[in-house]
Amino acid sequence: MSAASANPQTAMKRLAGALSFVCLVLFLLAIEQKQTVAAWEALRAGADPVVRGVADWVGTLPGGGADGLEGLKTAVADEARPLAAEPGSAAVLAGEYGPADEITRAAVGALTVVGAELRFENGERLRTRPLRIAAGHDAFAPGQTFAARLDAPADAQIELRAVVTPETAPATPPTGLCGEDAAGTAALLHRGARVDLMLFRAGVAVGPAASPTALCGVWSFTAR
């Protein structure tokens, strides 16, 4: 094989490697897990010289090839760029959380989030599904806002989740969390290591017209 025919093959291999790395970057940006971020940092540190070399090589190609990888070079070099949730979305909530105060400790104990299920140390479990994202300044009852109740910023993102049961169950069963009533909506505020939970009774549309008695309780947790 001549040097002339070998060079294009080598070039294509390098380009394929660059494209594979771009796909990996996009995948990691799509999820926000602590372990993934740590792995990405380690990978970026080791792969940085390789990507720069490939990007610089593409820059020598005719037809503006350098522009195609300029964004990749910038992303690799940007040390301070954080992985953040898109506007209007809620942060990823999973793992174990201990009670942040004595009220929470006495009422429900610790909280474990597994998928869409909220599991409490006192034995209660709530299966949920996404409902909508509310802002901190939104009212959950007449004259009462999430921000004021949770001591949170007005633009805080409150994740509202509907409490559901398996299709085989006739209705949402009552839990001790709402006394004699069934739980209907969970409102979650995730800020750093802290998680605040507001639980509302079933059959109530959380909003400015909701009854003040719809709120079952407010509890706070910290990551373990």
C-alpha positions as CSV (number, residue, x, y, z in Angstrom):
1,M,0.0,0.0,0.0
2,S,1.4,3.4,-1.0
3,A,1.8,6.3,1.3
4,A,-0.7,8.3,-0.8
5,S,-3.4,5.7,-0.2
6,A,-2.5,5.2,3.5
7,N,-2.9,8.8,4.4
8,P,-6.6,9.1,3.6
9,Q,-7.3,6.0,5.6
10,T,-5.4,7.3,8.6
11,A,-7.3,10.6,8.2
12,M,-10.6,8.9,8.2
13,K,-9.8,6.9,11.3
14,R,-8.8,10.1,13.1
15,L,-12.0,11.8,12.0
16,A,-14.1,8.8,13.2
17,G,-12.4,9.0,16.6
18,A,-13.3,12.7,16.8
19,L,-16.9,12.1,16.0
20,S,-17.1,9.3,18.6
21,F,-15.8,11.7,21.2
22,V,-18.4,14.3,20.2
23,C,-21.2,11.7,20.7
24,L,-19.8,10.8,24.1
25,V,-19.7,14.5,25.2
26,L,-23.4,15.0,24.1
27,F,-24.4,11.9,26.0
28,L,-22.8,13.0,29.2
29,L,-24.3,16.5,28.9
30,A,-27.8,14.8,28.6
31,I,-27.6,13.3,32.1
32,E,-26.6,14.9,35.4
33,Q,-25.3,12.4,37.8
34,K,-22.5,12.9,40.2
35,Q,-20.7,9.8,39.2
36,T,-21.0,10.6,35.5
37,V,-19.7,14.1,36.0
38,A,-16.7,12.7,37.8
39,A,-16.0,10.2,35.1
40,W,-16.3,12.9,32.5
41,E,-13.8,15.0,34.2
42,A,-11.3,12.1,34.3
43,L,-12.0,11.3,30.7
44,R,-11.6,14.9,29.6
45,A,-8.3,15.3,31.4
46,G,-6.9,12.2,29.6
47,A,-8.5,12.8,26.2
48,D,-7.8,16.5,25.9
49,P,-4.4,16.3,24.1
50,V,-5.8,13.7,21.7
51,V,-8.9,15.8,20.8
52,R,-6.8,18.9,20.3
53,G,-4.5,17.0,18.0
54,V,-7.3,15.7,15.9
55,A,-9.1,19.1,15.9
56,D,-5.9,20.9,14.8
57,W,-5.4,18.3,12.0
58,V,-8.9,18.8,10.8
59,G,-8.2,22.6,10.7
60,T,-5.6,22.0,8.0
61,L,-8.2,20.5,5.7
62,P,-9.6,22.6,2.9
63,G,-13.2,23.7,2.8
64,G,-13.5,25.2,6.3
65,G,-13.0,21.9,8.2
66,A,-11.7,23.9,11.2
67,D,-15.1,25.5,11.8
68,G,-16.7,22.1,12.2
69,L,-14.7,21.2,15.3
70,E,-14.3,24.7,16.7
71,G,-17.2,24.1,19.2
72,L,-15.6,20.8,20.3
73,K,-12.3,22.5,21.0
74,T,-14.1,25.2,23.0
75,A,-16.0,22.7,25.0
76,V,-12.9,20.7,25.9
77,A,-11.0,23.8,26.9
78,D,-13.8,25.3,29.0
79,E,-12.9,24.2,32.6
80,A,-15.6,26.1,34.4
81,R,-18.6,25.1,32.3
82,P,-21.1,23.3,34.7
83,L,-23.6,20.7,33.7
84,A,-27.0,22.2,34.5
85,A,-30.6,21.3,34.0
86,E,-32.5,23.0,31.2
87,P,-34.8,25.9,32.1
88,G,-38.2,24.6,33.2
89,S,-36.9,21.2,34.3
90,A,-36.2,19.8,37.7
91,A,-32.9,18.6,39.0
92,V,-32.4,14.9,39.2
93,L,-33.6,13.6,42.6
94,A,-32.5,10.1,43.7
95,G,-30.7,8.5,46.7
96,E,-31.1,8.6,50.5
97,Y,-31.9,11.7,52.6
98,G,-31.9,12.0,56.3
99,P,-34.3,14.2,58.3
100,A,-33.1,17.8,58.5
101,D,-35.1,18.7,61.6
102,E,-36.9,17.1,64.6
103,I,-40.3,17.7,63.0
104,T,-39.4,15.6,60.0
105,R,-37.6,13.0,62.1
106,A,-40.7,12.5,64.3
107,A,-43.2,12.5,61.4
108,V,-41.6,10.4,58.6
109,G,-37.9,9.8,59.4
110,A,-35.5,9.4,56.5
111,L,-36.4,9.6,52.8
112,T,-35.2,7.2,50.1
113,V,-36.0,8.1,46.4
114,V,-36.0,5.1,44.1
115,G,-37.2,5.9,40.6
116,A,-40.6,7.5,40.9
117,E,-41.2,6.1,44.4
118,L,-40.8,8.0,47.7
119,R,-40.0,5.7,50.5
120,F,-40.1,6.9,54.1
121,E,-38.4,5.5,57.2
122,N,-41.8,5.1,58.9
123,G,-42.9,2.6,56.3
124,E,-45.0,4.8,54.1
125,R,-44.4,4.7,50.3
126,L,-45.7,7.0,47.6
127,R,-45.6,6.1,43.9
128,T,-45.6,9.2,41.8
129,R,-45.6,10.5,38.3
130,P,-44.5,13.9,36.9
131,L,-47.2,16.6,36.9
132,R,-45.7,20.0,36.2
133,I,-43.0,22.5,37.4
134,A,-44.2,25.4,39.5
135,A,-42.2,28.5,40.4
136,G,-41.4,29.6,43.9
137,H,-43.7,32.6,43.6
138,D,-46.7,30.5,42.6
139,A,-49.4,30.1,45.2
140,F,-50.4,26.7,46.6
141,A,-53.3,28.1,48.6
142,P,-54.9,31.6,48.9
143,G,-52.2,34.1,49.8
144,Q,-49.6,31.3,50.3
145,T,-46.6,30.8,48.0
146,F,-44.1,28.0,47.8
147,A,-41.3,30.5,48.2
148,A,-42.7,31.9,51.5
149,R,-43.5,28.4,52.9
150,L,-40.1,26.9,52.1
151,D,-38.0,30.0,52.5
152,A,-36.9,29.7,48.9
153,P,-36.2,32.2,46.0
154,A,-39.2,33.4,44.0
155,D,-37.8,31.7,40.9
156,A,-37.1,28.4,42.6
157,Q,-38.3,25.3,40.6
158,I,-40.9,23.3,42.5
159,E,-41.5,19.8,41.0
160,L,-45.1,18.8,41.4
161,R,-45.7,15.0,41.3
162,A,-49.1,13.2,41.3
163,V,-49.4,10.3,43.7
164,V,-50.5,7.2,41.9
165,T,-51.3,3.6,42.6
166,P,-51.1,0.4,40.5
167,E,-53.9,-0.1,38.0
168,T,-55.1,-3.1,40.0
169,A,-55.8,-0.9,43.0
170,P,-59.4,0.5,43.2
171,A,-58.3,3.9,44.6
172,T,-55.4,5.7,46.2
173,P,-55.3,4.3,49.7
174,P,-55.1,6.6,52.7
175,T,-51.7,7.0,54.4
176,G,-50.7,8.3,57.8
177,L,-49.0,11.2,56.0
178,C,-52.4,12.8,55.4
179,G,-54.4,11.5,58.3
180,E,-57.6,9.8,57.1
181,D,-57.2,11.1,53.6
182,A,-55.3,9.9,50.6
183,A,-52.2,11.8,49.4
184,G,-52.7,13.4,46.0
185,T,-49.8,15.7,45.1
186,A,-46.2,15.9,46.3
187,A,-44.2,19.1,45.8
188,L,-40.4,18.7,45.8
189,L,-37.8,21.4,46.0
190,H,-34.2,20.2,45.5
191,R,-31.5,22.6,46.3
192,G,-28.0,21.3,46.7
193,A,-27.9,18.6,49.4
194,R,-31.3,19.6,50.8
195,V,-34.8,18.4,49.7
196,D,-38.0,20.0,50.9
197,L,-41.3,18.0,50.5
198,M,-44.8,19.4,50.7
199,L,-47.7,16.8,50.5
200,F,-51.3,17.7,49.6
201,R,-54.5,15.7,50.0
202,A,-56.0,13.9,47.0
203,G,-58.8,15.6,45.0
204,V,-57.3,19.0,45.3
205,A,-55.8,21.1,42.5
206,V,-52.8,22.7,44.0
207,G,-53.0,26.5,43.3
208,P,-54.3,29.8,44.5
209,A,-57.9,28.5,44.8
210,A,-57.0,25.4,46.9
211,S,-58.2,25.1,50.4
212,P,-55.6,25.9,53.1
213,T,-56.4,22.6,54.7
214,A,-55.3,20.7,51.6
215,L,-51.7,20.7,52.8
216,C,-50.9,17.6,54.8
217,G,-47.4,18.5,55.9
218,V,-44.0,20.0,55.1
219,W,-40.8,18.1,55.7
220,S,-37.1,18.7,55.0
221,F,-34.3,16.3,54.3
222,T,-30.5,16.4,53.7
223,A,-28.5,14.1,51.5
224,R,-26.6,11.3,53.3
